[in-house]
């Protein structure tokens, strides 16, 4: 299975400056692609031929930028076909991650050599970085496939590895499950046996709110400082450190939330999971406060983490439309919006709103329509810390 790990590294001052230069050059490649595409739409092969030999970085690194641009265009086209108003890549960049494929780097002991290839007829001196012992331990006995130079509060290496292990065999079971993703309760799930779980995201939401509050404080202080003054530089460093810590905390909570669900799914022998895709929900026009909350809702990360974590244990994940799943009563079919965490219908049906939504999503996945499936037997409520 493939995995990506982020690692710190050490190098001398000269190589550090060259690494920063690599990301600036990759940004020039991206900007050049935008200019070429404005003149005339070209295929990926044509772009790679036109960019070959123009930049002092590895030729595979130039190709990687082209690949990412084309992948972004395909993703935009797919989103537009689904009725979304996504824009094609257009923004010029000052820095862009540089990628080295399998033939562009070599690991010798604790040192990783990054090739810059041949430029103007001369082979350039490779960049050499030193990896920490914790990363080397992770890389033991695995195959390195790709290395990218990314910015995460500081320059880090994103290393793609293949541990050689095959995905777990598919779970042999008739148990299926529906998931309703939410901003307050990150995951609410209901399985066909009648068990339900609610994993709250209140702590995650509070961390995000605190992050926004601190950002506003820093921006207010920076607005009163002179450009390039000592205090401005000091505040920007403090702001960068704060963002790095908060983003690490948010990432940790996202992993804990998704891991809690996967553990519950394995315990209940779930073989297939239907998840409602909330894409487009945050684009609807609402009150300003609601829009602010939904703009911080990173359901895409939860979907990404669930996809590979469920695959690792042999559980199939399928995205389906969740249209009206929270509003529709499964007994009488009436639709109405509820103002609290409990769904009540005039016909007498009542349930927790998020579990109700998850059960309706399960019904949509199994039958293609909303109807009563299994009664709710047990409901578990989990907090992440």
N, C-alpha and C positions, 0 to 999 in steps of 0.2 A: 504493500500500500504506500501511496505517496503522502508525505507530510512536509510541512514548511516550518522551519524553526528560525527564530530571530536571534542573532548573536551579537554581542559586543566584540570588539577587536582592538588590537594595539598595532601601531605602526609609527615610523619616524615622521618628522614634520614634512619632509619632501613628499613622501608617498601620500600623506594626508591631503596635502594641497592638490596632488594629482587626482585623488579620489573625488574631491569637490569639483575639479575641472571636468572629470568624466561625466558627472551629472549635468553640468552646464552644457557640455557638448551634446549629450543626449537630448537636452531641451532644444538645442539648435536643429537637431535632426527632426524632431517633432514639428517645430515651426516651419521648416523647409517643406515637410510633407503637406502641411496646411496650405502653403503658398502654391505648391504644385497642383493640389487638388482644386484650388480656386480657379486656376487657369484652365484645367481640363481634367475630368474624372479619369483616373488611371487605375489599373489593376495592381495587386500587390507585387506581382513580378516586375511590372514596369517601374514601380517606385523603387524597388530594391536595385534594379539595374542603374537607375538614374542617380542613386545616392552612393553607389559603390566607389570607394576610394577617395571620397571627399572629406572624410573626417578622421582625426587621429585617434580613433578607438577601434576596438576589435570589430571586424566586419559582421560577426554574429550579433554584436551589441546593436549595430545599426539595423540589422534585420529584425531584432527583437522589438525595437521601437515601431517598425513598420507593421509587425504582427499585431502589436497592441492597438495601433490605430485602426487597422482593419477589423479587429475584434470589436472595438468600440462602435464602429459604423454598423456592423451586423447586429449588435445588441440594440442600437438605436432604431434600426429598421424593424426589428422584431417588436419593439415597444410601440412604434408608430402603427404597425399592422394591428396591434391590439387596442388601438384607439387612444394611446397616450401622446402627449405633445412634446416628446423628448427632442432635444436639439442634437444635431450631428456635431462631432468635435470641431471647435472653432477657436478656443482660447489659446493664445500664445503662452508659453511657459518659460520661466527662468531656470528651473531645475526639473529634471526628470530622471527616474530611477534607471540606472545602467544595469544591464543584464548580461551575464556571461553564461553561455551554454556549456555542455559537457566538455567540448574540446577547447574551451577558452580559459580553463583554470586547472590547477594541479595542487593537490594536498600532499605536502611533504612533511611528515611529523606533525608539529603544531603550527606550521607555516603554510598559508594558502597563497599561491602565486596566481595573480590575475593578469592574463595576457592582454596587451594592447595591439597586437598584430603588427602588420607592416604598413607604414605610411611613407609616401614619397620615396619608395624604393628601399627604405631602411627598416629593419626590425627594431621596434621600440622596446625599451627596458620594461619588464613586467613590474607590476605593483605587488609588493609582498606585505602581507598582514599576518599578525600572530593571533591565533584563536585561544580563548580561555579553556582551562581543563574541563569545565562542565560541558562545553560544546563538543570537545573532542570525545568525551565519554559517550555522548549521544550519537556521534558519527561513527563509532566503532561497528564494523561489520555491516555497514549500509552503503548503498551506492549514491553518490552525489550526482544530481542531474542538472542543477541550475543554481546560480548564485546571482542575487540582485543586491544592489547598493541602494538602501532606502533610508528615509529620514523618519525617525521616531523619537523626537526630542534631541537626537543626535544621530550621526551616521551609524547605521547598523547593517549587518549582512543578513538577508533573507535567503536561507539555504533550503532548496527543495531536495528531499532525500527519498529513496525507495528502499524500504526495509526488507523487500523480497517476500513479505508475507501476503498471502492471498486474502481477499475479503472473506468474512465469515460466511458459511453456507446459510441459505435462506431459512428462516425459522419455519418449522413445519407445525402450523397451528391454524385454527379457524378464527382466532381472536383478532378483531380489527379495532381501530381506534380513530377517533376524530379529535382534532386540535383546533382550539380557537385562540389565536394570538391576541394579546391585549396590551394596553399601555399601563393600566393599573395592575392587573393580574397578567403577568407576562405569558404564562401558558395555562390554559384550562383544557383538560382532556377527559374524554369519556370513552371507555372501551366496551365492546359488545357484551361483556359479561356482567355489566352493571356497575363497575367500579369507576370512580372519578377522582381526579386530582386537580388541585388549584395551586399553582406556584406563583406567589405574589412577587410583583416587581416594584413594590413601594420603596424599598431601600435603593434600588437602581434609580428610580425616579428622583429620590431625594439627593443622591450623589450628583445627578445631572443638573438639578436645580441649584445646588451649591456651586457647581462649576460655572454656571451662567452668572450667578451672583458675584463670584470672585472675578470673572472676566469683566463684568461691568465696573467693578471697583478699580481694576487695573487700567481700563480704558479711560475712566474719569481722571485718574492721576496722570496718565500719559498725555491727556489733552491739555494739561496745564504746564507741561514741560517744553523746553526748547528742543528742537530737533538735534539729534546727535550729541546732546549734553550727557554728562556723566550719569545724572539721575535717570535720564531716558534709557540709557543702556542698562543700568542696574534694574530698572523696572521691567524691561523686556526680558532680561535673564530670569527674573523671578516669575514672570508670567509664563515663560517657557517651561520652567521647572514645575510650576503648579499644573499646567496642562498635561505634562508628561505623567505626573502622579495620578491625576484624575482619570486620564484615559486608561492607564493601567488598571485602576480600580474598576472602571466600567467594563473593561475587557474581562477581568476576573469574574465579575458578577454574571456577565453573559454566559461564560463557560459553566459556572455553577448552576445556573438556572436550567440550561439545556442538559447538563449531565444528570441533574435530579430527575428530569423527565425520562431520559434514556434508562436510568436505573429502574424506575417504576415500570416502564414498558417491558423490560427484561423480566422483572419479577412476575408480571401478569401474562407473560408468554405472548405478547402482541406480535403478529406477523406482518401486519400492514397498517400504515398510518395515513389518514387523510387529513391534510392541513388546509384550512381556508387561507387563500392568498389575499391579503388586505391591500395589495398594490392599488394605488389611486385613492384610497380612503383619505389620506392626509392632504390630498389636493383639492378636496371639496371646500367650498366657501363656508366658513363658520365664524363664530365670535373670535376675537383676537386672542383671548386667553386659551381657548381650545386649540386654535391653530398653533400657538406656541408650544403647547404640550405635545401635539401630534408631530411637530417638526423634530422633536427630540426622540421620538419613538423609533428605535432602530430594529424593526422587525426583520429587516433584511439579514442582519447578523444572526438572529435566532434561526432563520431559515437555513442560512449557510452552515451554522454549527450543527443543526439537527440533521442536515443532509448527510454529512460525513460521519457523524457519530452513530446514527442509526444504521448506516451502511456497514459500519465496522462490526456491528453485532448481528447483521443479517436481517434487518427490518427494512421493508420497502416503504419509501415516502412518496406520496403522490399529492400534488397541489391541485385543488379544485376551487371553483368559484364559491365564495361565501355570501353571495348576494341574498339579503333579507333573512339570513340564518338566525340572527339575534332577534328580529322583529316578529317572525312568524310563529304562531302557536301550532305545535305538532298535532293537537287534538282537533281543533275546529278550523284551522287554516287562516284565522284572522291575523292581521298585521297591526302592531302598534309599538311605539317606542316606550321603554320604561325609563324612569328617572333615577332609579337606585340600583342596587346590586341584585335585586330579586325581580324575576319576571312573573307577572300575574296577568291572567287572562280572564275575561268575563265568564268564560265557560267553566271556571273553577281550577284550571291548570295553573300550577305554580312551581317554580324551580329557581335555583341560583342562576343569574343571568348568563354567566360565562359557561357554566356546565350545560345550561340549556342550549347555548350556541354551539358548543362542542358536540352535543348529541345530535343537533340538527345537521351539522356538517358530516357526521358519521352517516346519518340517514341519506344525505345527498350523495355521498360516495358509494353507498351500497345499493340504493334504490333509484337514485336520480331525482328524488322528490323528498319533501319534508313530511315525515310521519313518525308516530311513536315507535321506538325500537324497544330497548330493554329498560325496565324501571331502574331508577338510581338506587343501588343497594348500599354502597359505602362511598363516602367522600372524604378525601384526605387534603389537608391544607398545609403547605410547606412555606417556610420563610428561608431566604438565603442570607448568609452572613459572611 
